[in-house]
Amino acid sequence: MTNPNTVRRAFITGTAGFIGFHLAELLLQEGWEVFGYDGLTDYYDVELKKQRHKLLHQHEKFSSSIAMLEDAEKLHDAVTRFKPDVIVHLAAQAGVRYSLENPRAYIDSNVVGTMNVMEAAQSAQVQHLLMASTSSVYGANEQMPFDERQKTDTALTIYAATKKANEAMGHSWAHIHKLPITMFRFFTVYGPWGRPDMALFKFTKGILEGTPIDIYNHGDMWRDFTYVHDLVRGIRGLIDAAPGGTSPAPDLDSLSPVAPFRVVNIGNSDKVRLLDFIEAIEEELDLKAIRNMMPIQTGDVPATWADASLLQALTGYRPQTPFREGIAQFVAWYRDYYKV
């Protein structure tokens, strides 16, 4: 049992990224010491990443290192020096569509980089390693809502395939080393400080600038939009729910019978039609979008929808922010950040 007077230490990869930034903020507010490890890659606006890190560095208990996951020696040294209680691995080459253009970047970052994180976690003997996966691993599955016990053998992009590989790697590592590992699958995360390559950011920017927005599958898309603050609260709860021993929810659990390993969905448990999402942005901006209707993209899926029952059973928490409320929060941030 953790002494309540003991300062807990979290090593987070990807703290200049969208989700890592918000998770670091949450833990710092709780009094944790946080070490951030980020490569500041130029997949999207590096200045946005630098501004996130600048805010984190206002906390006296935050420190960081700028280096790549693929640099095993630097990663190992950073973990060894910091001596974390837990590692949360969020850094990755992100983006479903970019994986069609540059698949090798995903192998280098998501497979090689994740192997380096697992090795560092084992060497440091952390109490719990948590690693990001994605709803994209459900691939061509049609049975919804998606639950963690479904097979995920039909990945449609290299991005999804690398995350599926991470899950398999994590299970084997947990089995071999008895290291508790939790993989969490994200569902279309959005909110303030979001990524410029994601739908809400692109739609808001396009509508404000009066440029056309691309709407795939002619708008016949459904997504389980998950507000970022809900997401990181879910991760925070899972930190204290390390797999191992008996399950609190055996009828729901994805807990491995041979390893301290489980997979958990973190989603809003509600699918929203893309056109309704766009209309909510239009209402918040009091502007109409110029709509460029397009066919579905290669590797894309028409719908995602999470069953978050396991998350609730493990943590007592379930994401619940209505998408209109989350959009309002993002638009307020966007107007302030870009002065529009």
Secondary structure, DSSP 4 states (H G I P E B T S, - for coil): ---TTSPPEEEEE-TTSHHHHHHHHHHHHTT-EEEEEE---TTS-HHHHHHHHHHHTTSTTEEEEE--TT-HHHHHHHHHHH--SEEEE------TTHHHH-HHHHIIIIIIHHHHHHHHHHHHT-SEEEEEEEGGGGTT--SSSB-TTS------SHHHHHHHHHHHHHHHHHHHH---EEEEEE--EE-TT--TTSHHHHHHHHHHHT--EEEGGGG--EE--EEHHHHHHHHHHHHT----SS-S-TTT----SSSSEEEEEES-S--EEHHHHHHHHHHHHT----EEE-PPPTT--SB--B--HHHHHHHS------HHHHHHHHHHHHHHHHT-
